[in-house]
Amino acid sequence: MSSPQTSAPLDPRLLSVLVCPVTKGPLIYDREAGELISRQAGLAFPIRDGIPVMLPEEARQIS
């Protein structure tokens, strides 16, 4: 399991323009887990080295 990236928080401007690539809906930034959450899609997209990985195949399923 990869460790969350906590040293480089996401730029709020970047977060304001990112949407879920599956639903085009809003994302929630989970700083502790180092993920962007799409509740509509039930996916958590990882943030690696301060960069969001917005590929559905890289996301983990959430309930």
C-alpha positions in Angstrom: 0.0 0.0 0.0 1.4 3.4 -0.9 1.9 6.0 1.7 -0.2 9.2 1.5 1.4 12.3 0.3 0.9 14.9 3.0 3.9 17.2 2.6 2.6 18.9 -0.6 -1.1 19.8 -0.3 -3.1 20.3 -3.4 -3.3 23.8 -4.8 -6.9 25.0 -4.1 -7.1 26.4 -7.7 -6.3 22.9 -9.1 -8.9 21.3 -6.8 -11.5 23.8 -8.0 -11.2 22.7 -11.6 -10.8 18.9 -11.2 -13.9 16.7 -11.6 -14.4 13.0 -11.5 -13.4 11.5 -14.9 -16.2 9.0 -14.7 -19.2 11.1 -13.6 -17.8 14.6 -14.2 -19.1 15.3 -10.7 -17.3 17.0 -7.8 -14.4 15.6 -5.9 -13.7 15.8 -2.2 -10.0 16.1 -1.0 -9.1 13.7 1.8 -5.8 15.1 3.0 -5.2 12.4 5.5 -5.6 9.6 3.0 -4.0 11.5 0.2 -6.9 10.9 -2.2 -9.6 12.7 -4.1 -13.0 11.1 -3.5 -15.8 10.8 -6.0 -18.9 9.8 -4.0 -21.0 9.5 -7.1 -18.7 7.0 -8.7 -17.6 5.3 -5.5 -14.0 5.8 -6.3 -10.9 7.3 -4.5 -8.2 8.6 -6.8 -4.7 8.6 -5.4 -2.5 11.6 -5.1 1.2 10.7 -5.7 4.0 13.2 -5.2 1.4 16.0 -5.0 -0.1 15.0 -8.4 -3.7 13.6 -8.6 -3.8 10.4 -10.6 -7.2 10.7 -12.3 -7.3 7.3 -14.1 -10.2 5.1 -13.2 -8.0 2.0 -13.4 -5.7 3.6 -10.7 -8.7 4.4 -8.3 -9.8 2.2 -5.5 -13.5 1.3 -4.9 -15.1 2.8 -1.8 -18.4 2.0 -0.3 
